[in-house]
Structures are given as C-alpha cells and as structure tokens.
Amino acid sequence: MNQGKYVFAQIVEFLPQRVFDKFVNKYDGNKYVKHFSCWNQLQCMIFGQLTNRDSLRDLIVAIDAHSGKSYHLGFGKSVTRSNLAKANLNRNSKIFEEYAYHLISIARKDKANDDFQIKGQVYAFDSTTIDLCLSVFWWAKFRKSKGGIKLHTLFDITTQIPAFIHVTPASVHDMNAMDHLQYEPEAYYIFDRGYVDYTRLYKITMHSASFVVRAKKNLQFNRMYSRKHDKSSGVKYDQIGKLSGYYVSKEYPEKLRRIKFYDLETDRTFVFLTNNFELPAEQVAFLYKNRWKIELFFKWIKQHLKIQAFWGTSENAVRIQIYSAIIAYCLVTIVGAKLRIERSTYEILQVLGISLLDKTPVNELFANVNYNDVKEHFYNQLSLRLI
C-alpha cells in the first residue's frame, strides 16, 4: 500500500488534514495565498523538527537538496527561506495551537492504559524556561538584560503526553498559569511547592479533584488528629488539620492532610499537603514521586526537538515552532500506537528522523534494528542524508 511513498509522506497520512483545514479557514490562514499554503508550511515545520534542523537556513538547505521530491513530500511548488519566514511571521499561530491540541487528544486516546498503580487521571503541572537573547527577542522580557519564555505544561502521567501547554514570557510567575487550567472531577493534580497558593488550590477542591503539593517550610498548620500509618513504608506522620494563618485560613477554610515522608532512595524528607483523605499515605508520596516525569519530558523535548534554537524572532514565529514541535511529538506517538511499534518515543523518533526520504514501509523500518546502538548510528547518518 505504501510502495513508492517516502517515509515522510507515509507518516504525514496519520495527520487529519481536514481538521487542519478547518482551523485554517477559521483564522483565514490561506487568505491571498497562491502557492505556499498553511498545510505546506506545517509539513516543512514538521520535517525540520524530525530532522533536527538548527536554523531556518539549515532547514531550507536540506529541502533544496531534495527539491525534486518537494511535491511528493508535501512542501508545495516553491519553498524559500523568505516565504517560510513570512508565513511564520504573519500566519496566526492559533492555527497550529488548536491543531496541536487536537492531536494531543488523539495521542492521549491511543496511549490510554490501566497500568498505572493509581486509577484515574493523574497530571503533573510545572514549567520550563527557555532563555532568549533580549536584543533579538525583544518581546520576551525576563530580566533587565535577559529574555526568555516559559512553557507551562500540564503533563498526563499515565500516557506521557502533555495535555495542556501555555506559552508566556519568562517573567510570568508559575502560579498565574494555574488560572488557565480546566480541572477534571476525580482527577489528581501534582505540584511542586512553587505552586502553593491556597486560593488556587481551594479551586481544585471546589471542582471535586485532588491535589498533592509539596509544602513550604513556613507552613502554619494546626493538627487536629493523626492517622495510623506504616512507619516501615517511610511515612513519618499522617495528620489531619487546618491552616492556622489568618489569611491562609480564609483562602483555604477546609481540612487538609499533611504527610511527612522519608525517601530512602534519595535520602530526603518531604512534607506534602493534599485534600485527598482516602489514598494511603505511601500512595500520596508515590503520586508526588511521579511528578519527576514532567521534568524528564522537558529534558527530552529540549534535547530531541527544536524548541531552543528558533527559526524566527517574532512571538508568532516562536509560538508556531513550539506548537509544531508538539505536533511532531504527538505524530511520532500516534504512529507508534497505530502501527503497534513496541519501542519508546525516542527510538521511533530516531529511526524516522534518518529514514524520512526512504521508500521503505514504516513497519519494516523497525524490524531487525539494534536499538542499543540506535542513538549513535542515526545521529551519524543524519548529516550524511539531509545535508
């Protein structure tokens, strides 16, 4: 069925083009466009992400080297540095943002499983900062002589897919991004202590959801009674009480649960606050331990997709590139799920990245591959194929 098709063309077929066209029409993305459409733009951006291009010039050089294949790869008739730069500057980034969320919903559905120890939706919320040169990215003010942006991310722990991404200048405080979350009843939300804001945490309680947050050292807590716990599990105490500070007691007027836990692996002691009174204390600690998966996601996406070296300097271009990276991440995940490839997202990305211009059926790419050497092999071959 895929005989004669490039690998890139095969995997792009997993993208619902009609849905993308709906968003393009919503924001008049193709208004006055004759040749280089929004769909062509998206293909170029995904190609750049999957091949790990360092700059817009680098991407165009790679595309020009295979100009005879542009039509079959979905790039359109003429791809130049100027028309791609203008498209990223002028076309509404909301097109790519809303399409990214559509793919996120597909990827989360494909990756849904019941393997996690605690049943229900489990989310971790955190942010990562991307440093920028203030003289170039003038709109991304951070400090007096420094620029940057933040990716505020709600990460689905069970599927390993980001459920929500909010891009702001780095000067925006992390807690402010909590105002953009839509809380799901019966879900679990995990936060680090930088998100201790009792008004916002009480909002989670009012939505019948649970939170686990690491307590600050200056916590004012009035213990009412203690619960029985297994000391051999690392739990030092499990207490029920209320906040005792004048203002915080008004911001969060209901009972809270305070748990002190010693982690033998890291030789560290943590104090957690939660509004969940049903889970055993060791499972509350287990939930917080899984918060580190969002840190691993940030590290992974910074290393393997292009969200630090940008191909444009405007805010719109930066947003398009970030959401194109999320689209590429979801595409790799969807391809792996649909084709039932029993490999990690990293391994799938590396195999696809070096094979985009092959005409091998995608399934065959993942047969008889030595995955112990996949990183070294494919990085060495990448420069030879696409430059």
Secondary structure as GFF3:
##gff-version 3
##sequence-region A 1 387
A	DSSP	alpha_helix	7	12	.	.	.	ID=ss1
A	DSSP	alpha_helix	17	26	.	.	.	ID=ss2
A	DSSP	alpha_helix	38	50	.	.	.	ID=ss3
A	DSSP	alpha_helix	56	64	.	.	.	ID=ss4
A	DSSP	three_ten_helix	67	69	.	.	.	ID=ss5
A	DSSP	alpha_helix	70	73	.	.	.	ID=ss6
A	DSSP	alpha_helix	81	90	.	.	.	ID=ss7
A	DSSP	alpha_helix	94	110	.	.	.	ID=ss8
A	DSSP	beta_strand	122	132	.	.	.	ID=ss9
A	DSSP	beta_strand	141	143	.	.	.	ID=ss10
A	DSSP	beta_strand	146	156	.	.	.	ID=ss11
A	DSSP	beta_strand	161	169	.	.	.	ID=ss12
A	DSSP	three_ten_helix	174	180	.	.	.	ID=ss13
A	DSSP	beta_strand	188	191	.	.	.	ID=ss14
A	DSSP	three_ten_helix	193	195	.	.	.	ID=ss15
A	DSSP	alpha_helix	198	206	.	.	.	ID=ss16
A	DSSP	beta_strand	210	214	.	.	.	ID=ss17
A	DSSP	beta_strand	221	226	.	.	.	ID=ss18
A	DSSP	three_ten_helix	231	233	.	.	.	ID=ss19
A	DSSP	beta_strand	235	243	.	.	.	ID=ss20
A	DSSP	alpha_helix	246	251	.	.	.	ID=ss21
A	DSSP	beta_strand	256	263	.	.	.	ID=ss22
A	DSSP	beta_strand	268	274	.	.	.	ID=ss23
A	DSSP	alpha_helix	281	289	.	.	.	ID=ss24
A	DSSP	alpha_helix	292	304	.	.	.	ID=ss25
A	DSSP	alpha_helix	315	338	.	.	.	ID=ss26
A	DSSP	alpha_helix	345	355	.	.	.	ID=ss27
A	DSSP	alpha_helix	362	365	.	.	.	ID=ss28
A	DSSP	alpha_helix	374	386	.	.	.	ID=ss29
###
